[in-house]
Amino acid sequence: MHIADGVLSVPVLVGTSTLAAAGVGFALSRMDHESIPRVGMLSAVFFVASLIHVPIGPSSAHLLLGGLLGFLLGWQALPALTVALILQVVFFGFGGITALGANILIMGVPALLCYYLFAIRVRPGMAPGRILTLAFIAGTLGVLFSGIMAGLCLFASGREFAAVIWAILIGHIPILVAEGFVTAFVVGFLHKVRPELLGGQTLASA
Amino acid sequence: MIAFEKIVASLRFPAAPAMAAIFLLGAAESAFAHKVKIFATADGAKISGYAYYSGGARPRNVTIEVRGPREEKLGEVETNDRGEFVFEAVSRCDHTFVLDLKDGHETSFTVEAKELPDSLPVPGDTGASPVAEEKEAAAGEEQSDTPRSEEWVSSVSLTEVEAVVGKAVSQQIRPLREQLDAFEEKAKLHDILGGVGYIFGLFGIAFYFLGARRKEEGVGVEKISNE
């Protein structure tokens, strides 16, 4: 879900860039020493995952991993996404320089929502089944929220909302499901081997 | 598997998703990139082409708008089940094919006027003559400033030869152009690996600077030794 240059209107570009810069700035101010390797690793995962295209029916789509990033990183998902998105623009021309802010929000807001809705519910000693369920829902809703965010950005630039949402979501239904499983798998695996990594910064430092 | 988990457990960061991604990367080498593009060539007055995602899949049954050099709408085409479309040009001008997938993906491709046969009327001339009247149209070219116009009047067969040669050449180079076009769009493995390297490098630098600051403040030392 990358929006290219020249698609969004100027007020939307300015607004999203400002918001994205504020969000990333806030996240960076709270970034601590221990979280950096984790942020870097997930940034790389996101960078690679959104370049791998799985042909699905008439179209092709890629994993978004917004839910996973939010689940594991909380606010730090924003810098992780920013770095990866910048490199995608520079190397491959996916997205665009001016649309960078919009793309950060399209991925970042769902990540934050997934963090606050699901990841902070994870408690030490929680039943693995419940954690997997939370992760699965976070993964699927992450995709859905991203679609809605992209729809909102396009809508604010004068496109018809229903058509946009329809076009985006139809193509992403398989991804929605796949993303739920991937997120649940990764979170389940981490829960087994490094349970303290779950729940973003709050639990990691608690 | 247990040994694998132990290795992962010994790392300080989530290596599992990275490994999964690298496995996926190996499995899906042909399917990088996400961008929609159009490719089209003229074969006589018939412009045929197709829309495709840079992964290789093609959008089916989508409407492509055809615009002239001054953004005026010349018509619309719809892609078939294989993502292909055909457009009959009625005038010799730049044809721009615009595809808007409504989800933020947009693309355009221009077939330049010079790819189209001389027999088509140039817009602005009196009346758009249909493709069938090639010979009359060719004779009508006298007014236009083609340097070859004298020869054209003297020998009609030359037009025919030109048409045949043009067709053959465009058929021959079409696969090459397609390949080149697709190649440009293909995200290459080494670019991806380079990007991953950049990310690790950047976060490595951040790690170093934050670590250095904590050390100066004397906070990091005991915390690290605790772990």
Interface residues (C-beta under 8 A of the other chain):
Chain A: M1 H2 I3 A4 G6 V7 M31 D32 H33 I36 P37 R38 V39 G40 M41 L42 S43 A44 V45 F47 V48 A49 S50 L51 I52 H53 V54 P55 P58 S59 S60 H62 L68 L72 V83 A84 L87 Q88 F91 F92 G93 F94 A150 C153 L154 R159 E160 A163 V164 W166 A167 I168 G171 V182 F185 V186 F189 L190 K192 V193 R194 L197
Chain B: E5 V8 A9 R12 F13 P14 A15 A16 P17 A18 A20 A21 I22 L24 L25 A28 A31 F32 A33 H34 K35 Y53 G55 G56 A57 R58 P59 R60 G83 L101 K102 D103 G104 H105 E106 A187 D191 I192 G194 G195 V196 Y198 I199 F200 L202 F203 G204 A206 F207 L210 G211 R214 G220
